[in-house]
Amino acid sequence: MGKRALFAIFATALFARLLNMLVLLLSEADLLALDASYYWALGTWIKDGGWAYMNLSDPTNPLAESERMPLYPYFIAVLKTVFGDSLAAVLTMQAMLDAATCTIIAHIAGYWSARAGLFAGLLAALSPNMIVHAGSILTDTLFLFLFSAGLLMAVRFLAIRSLPPLAGGGLLLGAATLTRSLTFPLVGVVAAAAAIISWVHDRSIWRALHAAGIFALCAALPLAPWLSRNFTQFDSIALSSQSGTHFLFWGVGIAKQYHLGLPFSEISKRLNIEIERELERRGQASESMNAMQRSALLKDVALTEAPKVPISSYLKAWTWAAAVNFAAPSIALHPVVRADKTGSYYDTAGASLLSRAKTFLAGNGAVFVTAILGGGIFTLIANVLTACGFFVLLARYPWMAIFAALSIAYFCVTNGPVVSPKYRLPMEPTLIALMAIGLAEWRTVASWVGNRIGRQH
């Protein structure tokens, strides 16, 4: 792609994100609600704590953080050091990072054609999901930038099968994992994939093992200090103490909700009772456990509770979550729209998925419901174009199509049965690239569909 096209994509994306930031600041939206306030406080603690508080030896100290991965809090701390406690400065930097992500997505789709690359860049520049999260004090924008750059390296490796982009992809995936632990299992998956691809093309076991080793080593480099710190402080090689909570409440718990048809608040109460029973059985007090030990406890309770839920409920929960996350419009997450949301989907009771959805929508304000229904139409069109792009890619570059499909499937599985367009964000680079290919090749797709219909008649 030409420099002018990339500059136009960057400028369009930056303008859209700065405009959104202006709307948020003028509307006095609560930008430090929930997790955002936690990250903002972490940034302050790092800045005021000598930049080394992550290595404190006392695991009972509240500053010995174990739930959140460290890269984004350090990102905030650096900006606070330079610009002071300025939300506008952080959001401006995130706007610039996200605009750069749009150009990376354009490069990814550009491997198909310059036309597809331009479409992908503009689609990313105007993506509601990316714009909304660039205006949030959350890990998403930094993670997406690093992960998208890693995807670009992976696509380049698939195209030329050279080790430098593989090594770069490993470093970027490690850095992305240092921002969100969601991608940690991908290190092993991609290393194995690199070995398989190298062996298929070169028929050399040595080159296959070399490719896997290079990727795994480079991915481990950014993570090694954090893993060492957790082992030293908590006697654990886990990346985060959030995994137990996610597994028990947001995995088994939501599947149990689908099985029993109860509000999530009631399911949470029951699971907390099971946690207390397990503590009594072990003769332990929750206060005596560090965060990693408690996470391990929650995993054990989850493994005990999981078999009590039918497999059909797990399939229903994961399938429904994936369907909703692909269909739900991201505009519903915007603070101005979300302010009109008065109900909670998780605490909505219902005998069936459809009845729960109807009850949830009926319990919310007109602005929120209009955003859901109106935005849903555009999301449906986007999904159709994405599907078209996938099949066009599959016909010409099957390896890239398989890689794209596995990338999407990975996040559908690891996100769990949690419902929100937010959980589509790690898939956006792949989805947008596929959508751009579908848009660029719409005549080819229309011709193929027309020929198929003609043959049937």
N, C-alpha and C positions, 0 to 999 in steps of 0.2 A: 504493500500500500504506500501511496505517496505521502510526503510530509504534510502537505496541505490538508489532505483528508484526515490524517491523524490529529492535526491541530484543530480542525473544525469539530471533530468528535470530542476532543478534550475541552474545548471552549464551550460547546453546547452542554456537556455534562457538568462542568463547573458552574455555569450560569444557573442551571436548573437546581443544583444543590445549594448554591448561595441564596437563591430566591426562596427555597424551602426554609433555610436557616433564618432568613429575615421574617418569614411568616411565623415561625415558631417563636422567635424572640419578641415580635410585636404582639403576638397573641398571648404572651406570658404563659405558654405551655409549661407544664411541670417536667422539665428535662432531667431532673434528678430523682425520679420516682423509682422505687424498687431497686433492681440491680444497679442502675445507673449511680445511685447515691453511694453504693458500696465501692464501685470502681473509682469514683471521685475521691472517696476517703482513702482508698488504698494509694492513689497517686500522691496524696498529701503526706501519708505516713512514710512513703519511700523518700520523698523529697526532704522531709524533716528528720528522717531517721538515718541519715548518713549513707543512703543508697545501698546499704548492705543488710537491711533488716530481714531480708529473706533467709539469711544465714544464722539468725538467732538460735541459740542452742536450747532455749526453753520452749518446748512445744505447747505449754499451757498459756504462753503469752499470746494475747489476741493478735499481735503483729506477726506471729508465726503462721502466716497464711497457708492454707492447704487446699481450700476449695477452688480458688481461682488460679488459672495459669498466669504466669508473671509478665508476659511481654506487653500486654495492653496497659496494665497499671504503670509499668515503667515508661511507656509511651506518654501517658498522661503526666507522669512526674516530670519528664523532660520538658513538656510544653508548659507546665506550671512554673518550672524554674525560669524559663525564658520569658513567658508572657504574664505570669501571675495567675491568680484564680479566675481565668477568663474562659467562660463557656464558648464565647464566640471564637476565640483562638483555636480551641480544640476542634470545634465544628468546621472551621475554615480549613484546618489541616486535613481533617477527614474528607472534606469535599474535594480537596486536591488529590488525595490518595484514591478516592473513588473514581474521580475523572481519569486518573491514570489506569485504573482497573478497566475502564471502558475501552481504552486504547489497546490493552492487553487482550481483551475479548475480541476486539476487531482483528488483531493479529491471528488469533486462533482460527476464526472463521475465514480469514484471508488465505489460509492454506487451501481452501476450496476455490475461491476466486476473489478478486478485488471487490467485485460487486457485493458478494456475501459479506466480506469484511466490513465494508462501509455500512451495510444494513445492520450488522451485528453491533458495531460501534454506536450507531444512532439509537438502536433499540436499548442498549445498555445505558446510554446517556439519559434516556427518558424512562427507564425502568422504575416504576413506583416502589418496588421492593428495595432496590438499591438506594433510591433517593431518601426513602423513609429512614432506613437504617444509618445512612450517612449523617442524618440529623439526630442520632441517638448516642448517648454516652455508653456505648456497649462495644463488645469485642468485634462485632460483625464486619465493619468496614476494613479494619486492619487485617483480620483473618482472610477476608475475601480477596484483598490485594495480594497477599502472600500466596494463597492457594491458587488464584488465577495465574499468577506468574509461574507457579509450579506446573500447572496444567499446560501452559504454553511450552515449557521445557519438555513435558511428556509428549506433546504432539510433535515437537521438533525431533525427539528421539525416534518416534514412530516413522517420521518421514525420512530421516537420514541415518538412523541407527548409529549415532556417534556417542561416545562416552561423555564428553563435556556437558551436553544438555542433560544427560542422565544425572551427572553429579550435581549440576545446578538445581535440578528438580528435587533431588534429595535434600539439599540444604534448605530450599524453600518450603518443602513439606515439613521438615523439622521445625522451622520457624513458625509455620502456620499452626502446628501442633502445640508449640509453646504459647500460642494465643488461645487456642481451643483444643482440648484433648480429644475431641470427636474424631480427629483424623489419625490418631496413634495407630490403630490396627492397619491403616493403609500402608504403613511403612513396610510391613511384612508382605502384604498383598502385592504392592507395586514391585517390590524386590523380586518376588516370585514371577510376576508377569514379565519383568525385564529379562529374567533368565530364560523363560519360555520363548519369548520373542527372539532373543539372540540365538537360541538353539535352533529354532525353526528356520531362521534365515542363514545361519552360518554352519549348522550341524557340528558345533564345537562345544563340548562340555566345558572346556577351559574358559571360553569367551562368555558362556552363559553364567558360570559362577563368578567370573570377573565383573560382569555387569551387575549382578545381584549384590555382590560385595561392595562395589563402589557406591551404589545407591544407598544401601543400608548404612554404611559408614558415614556418608555425608548427612543423611537424615538424623543419625545419632548425635552428631557433633553439637547442634544447638540444644539438644535435650539432655546431654550428659550432666551438666552442672545441676540442673533441676532434679534429675533422678538421684544424683549423689546426695544432694541436700535432703531429699525426702528419706533416703535410706539412713542418713546420719541422724536426722531429727526424729523420724517416726518409725524407723526400722521397717520401712516399706518401700517397694520399688514401684508403687502405683503413682501415676501422675497427679491424681486429684482425689480428694476425699468426697467428691460429689457423686462418684460412680455408684456407691451403695444406695444413696437416695434415689438416683435415676432408675436403677434396676428395680428397687422395691416399689416405690410409689408411682413412677411414671412408666414403668414397664408392666410388672405384675399387677400393680394397683389398678391401672386403667383397664387391663384385660379383665380383672375381677369385676370392675364396674360394668363392662359390657355383659358379663355373665349374669350378674345379679340385678342389673337395672337400677342401681342405687346412685344417689349423688356422690360425687367424688369426696366431698367432705365426710360423708359417713364411712366410705371405704378407708379413708385416711385414719379415722378414729379406730377402726377395727385393726388396721395394721399397726398402729401405735400400741395397742393392747398386746399384740403378738410380740412386739419388741420388748415390752416390759416383762412378759412371761419368759422370754429367752434370757433376759438379764437375771431374772430370779433363778432360772434353772442353772445358770452359770455361777450364781453367787457374786455377781459383779454390780457395781453402781455405774451409771452412765457418766457421772462426774469424774470418775477415776480413769476414764478412757480418753486417749487422745483422738483427734479427728479421724486418722487413718484406721484406728482400731474400731471406732464406731462405724465407719464405712464398711469394714469387713463384717461387722456384726449384722448390718442391714443386708448385705449380700447373702449371709447365711439364712436370715429370715426369709429373704426372697426365694432362695432355693427350696426352703421348706413349704412356702405358700404356693409356689408355681405349679406343682402337680395337682393342686386342688382346683385349678381352673381348666376347663376343657380346651383342647387344642383349637376347636372351632371358634372359641372366644378370642384367642390370640390372633387367629387369621382374620377374624372380623375386625378386631381393633386396629391391626396394622394396615389392613386393606382400606378401611374407612379413613384412617388418618392420612394415608398416601393420597387417596382420592380427593379428600377435602383440601389438603395442602397444595395439590396441583390446581384445584378449581377455585379456591378462595382468593379473592382479589387482595393484593397487598395494601391498597389504599385504606383498607379497614384498620390497619395498624397505625395510621397517622394520628398523632396526638389530638388534632382538632376533630377528626372523625371519631376516634376512640372515646372522646369526652362524652359522646352521646350514647355510648354503650353502657347499659344498666344491668345486664344479666351476664351470667357466667355459663359457658357451654358445659364445663366439667361438672358444675353443680346443678345441671338441668336433668331432672328425672324423665324417664320415658321407657316404654316397653320396646320400642324399636328405634333404629337410627333416624328414620324419617320423622317420627313423632318428636324425638328430642330436638332435631333441627328446627322443626316448626315452632315448638314451644320456646326455643332459644331466640329465634327471630322475633316472635310475637312479644317477647319481654324486653325488647330493646327499642331505642328511639328511632324516629323516622330517618334522620340523617345517616345513622349507622346502617340501617336496613337498606336504604337506597344505595349506599356505597357498596354493600355486599352484592345486591342484585344487579346493579348497573355495571360494576366492575367485573362481575362474573361473566358477562357477555364478552368483554374484551379478553378475559382470561381463556375462555373457551376457544375463541379465534386463535389465540396464541398457541394453545395446546394442539390444535389441528395443524397449524404451520410447523410446529415442532415435530410432530409425528411424520409429516411429509418430508421434512428435512432429514430425519433419521433414515427413512427408507431410501432416499436418494443417496445419502452417504454410504449406506450399506451396499448399494449396488456398485459403487465405484471404489470405495476404500473400506472393505469389511473390517480390517483390524481397528481402524479409527472408530467405526460404528460400534463395534463390540466394546471398545474401551469406553465410549460415551455411555453405552447402556449399563455397563458394570459400575461406572462412576455414579450414575443416578440411582441404581439399585442399592449400592452401598449406603448412601445417605437415607434412602427410604427405610432400610433395615435398622441402621444405627440410631436414627432419630427416635425410633420407637413410635408408639401410638399417640404421640402428642400432636394436637391439632393447632396449627397456626401457619400462615404464609411465611413467617420468619424461618421456619425449618426448611423452606425451599431455597433459601438464600445460598447455601453452599453448592446447590445444583445450578444456580443461575448462569454461570459462565457456559456450561455445557448446553443448557436449555436455550439460551439466547443464540449461541452459535448454530444449533440445529434449526431454530426458528428462522434465522437469517438465511440459511441454506434453502429452507423450504420456500421462503419469500423470493429468493433470487432465482429459484428453479420452478416457480409456480406454473409456468407454461408447460414445462416437461411433465409435471405431475398432472395437470389438467388434461394434457394430450393422452397420457397413459390411462387415466380414468375414463376418458371419452372412448378410447379404443376398447377397453374392457366392457363398457356398457354396450357398445356397438356389437361386439361379438355375441353377447347374450341375447341380442334381439335379431 
